Amino acid sequence: MKKFDVVTIGSATLDIMFHTKDAQILKNRKKFGYQHLMAFELGSKVETHDVLYTSGGGAANTAVSFSRLGFKTAAIACIGKGATGQIVMDRFKDEKIDISFVKQLEGYTGMSFVITGGKKGDRVIFVHRSVNKKLEVSKKLLNSFSTKWIYLNSLAGKPWKENTKNIFEIAKKKNIKIAWNPGTTQLDAGYPFLKKYLANTEVLLLNREEAISLVRSSGVKTTRIPKLFKVMHGWGPKVIAITVGDKGAYVCSNSNVCYDKALPAQGLNTTGAGDAFGSSLVSGLITYKGDVKKALHLAIVRSNYVVRKVGAQEGLLSKKELTKFKI
C-alpha cells in the first residue's frame, strides 16, 4: 500500500491564460455576487500582452503546492486521453506527484480560459469541466492508499455527493484529516446538507463571500468576520480560514482569531491564489505543528508570489526558495 503525506482531490485542467492591460474593472452595488465586473468595449478586438498554456484545477494546483514543499503527494483527478491531457499528466510527473489515481478517460480534458487584467491582477475564468464531471472517488480507491491528510477541492458532476460521502466516511474510519475548500456546487447545497461533513472537517477554507453565503444558508444573516467565525466554529471545523482578497486573511482556531495582511505586489494574476493560500496554510499547520500564526504567514507569502506571475502554479515557491523568508 502506498503511503503519502497529502492526497489532493478535485479537478485537473488545461489553463489558457490571456493577460491584458485593457480590462476595465467596474463596481456594481446593485446585485450581490456581481459587485465587481470586468468590462471590454463590445465588438472590440483586445490586445493581449501575455499568453500561457499550463495545467490548473484545484487538485493539480494544490498537489504542485504540497510537492514543492517536500510533501509526498498524490492527486485524484480525471483527464482526457488526448494531447491536452498529456500536458497535464506531464506536469504531474515533472512536479514529482504520484499519478496512480489520475484517470485518463474518453473525452476532453477540462479547460479554463482565463482573462487577467486590471492593476490587481483580477481575473474572469470561463470553465469547461468535461471529464472532471466523471470523477468517481470510490471507497475501494480510498482504501487503496494511506495518507495523513486529504485536501478536498471543488467537485463537479453528478457523482459529487457520493464522492463527498465516501471521502468523509473513509477519512473518519482511517483517521485522516480533511482540509476542505468547497466549490460553488457544494456551497449551493447549503449548510443543511453539508453539516455532517463540516463536523468532521479539520480545516475549512473559504473567501469572505463564500463564508457569508454558507452562514446565510444556516439561517444566520451577517457579514461580520467575528460572527461568521462564531457560527462556523460551532459546526465543528477545528481551523477556519476566511480570505479577504488584497486585504489579507483571518484564521480562527479554538475561538482564537489571527489576522495577517496581504503583502504588497504588482499583481499580474489572481488565478490560483486561493489554492496556494489553502494548501500553504495546511502545509504550515503540518510543518509548524499547529502554529496558526506561522501557518497563516506562510500562506500569505506563497499566495503573494503566485499573484506576481501569470499562471496558477508558476509562482509557487519551493521549500528551498522559502529559506530566504522569515516565517
JONORCOR-V147857 format. One record per backbone hydrogen bond with DSSP energy under -0.5 kcal/mol. CO is the residue of the C=O (numbers start at 1). NH is the residue of the N-H. Records with the same first field share a line. If there is no record, write none. Layout:
# JONORCOR-V147857
CO: NH  NH
This chain:
# JONORCOR-V147857
2: 146
4: 148
5: 149
6: 74
7: 151
8: 76
9: 153
11: 59  60
12: 110
13: 15  56
14: 16  112
15: 17  54
16: 18  114
17: 52
18: 116
19: 49  50
23: 25
24: 26  39
26: 37
31: 34
35: 28
37: 26  39
39: 24
41: 44
44: 46
50: 19
52: 17  54
54: 15
56: 13
57: 61
58: 62
59: 63
60: 64
61: 65
62: 66
63: 67
64: 68
65: 69
66: 69  71
67: 70
68: 319
71: 73
72: 5  6
73: 98
74: 8
75: 77
76: 10
77: 103
79: 105
82: 86
83: 87
84: 88
85: 89
86: 90
87: 91
88: 92
89: 93
90: 94
91: 95
92: 97
93: 96
98: 75
99: 102
101: 77  103
103: 79  105
105: 81
107: 81
108: 131
110: 14
111: 128
112: 16  114
113: 126
114: 18  116
115: 124
116: 20
117: 122
118: 121
121: 270
122: 117
124: 115
125: 127
126: 113
127: 129
128: 111
129: 132
130: 133
131: 134
132: 135
133: 159
136: 138
138: 142
139: 143
141: 144
142: 145
144: 2
146: 4
148: 177
149: 7
150: 152  179
151: 9  153
152: 181
157: 160
158: 161
159: 163
160: 164
161: 165
162: 166
163: 167
164: 168
165: 169
166: 170
167: 171
168: 172
169: 173
170: 174
171: 175  176
172: 175
177: 150  179
178: 180  202  203
179: 152
180: 205
183: 187
184: 188
185: 189
186: 189  190
187: 190
189: 193
190: 193  194
191: 195
194: 197  198
195: 199
197: 200
198: 201
201: 238
202: 239
203: 180
204: 241
206: 243
207: 211
208: 212
209: 213
210: 214
211: 215
212: 216
213: 217
215: 218  220
216: 219
219: 221
220: 222
224: 228
225: 229
226: 230
227: 231
228: 232
229: 233
230: 234
232: 235  236  237
233: 236
238: 254
239: 204
240: 252
241: 206
242: 250
243: 208
244: 247
245: 248
248: 244
249: 260
250: 242
251: 258
252: 240
253: 256
256: 253
258: 251
260: 249
265: 267
270: 273
272: 276
273: 277
274: 278
275: 279
276: 280
277: 281
278: 282
279: 283
280: 284
281: 285
282: 286
283: 287
284: 288
285: 290
286: 289
288: 291
290: 292
291: 295
292: 296
293: 297
294: 298
295: 299
296: 300
297: 301
298: 302
299: 303
300: 304
301: 305
302: 306
303: 307
304: 308
306: 309
307: 268  269
313: 316
315: 317
318: 322
320: 323
321: 324
322: 325
325: 327
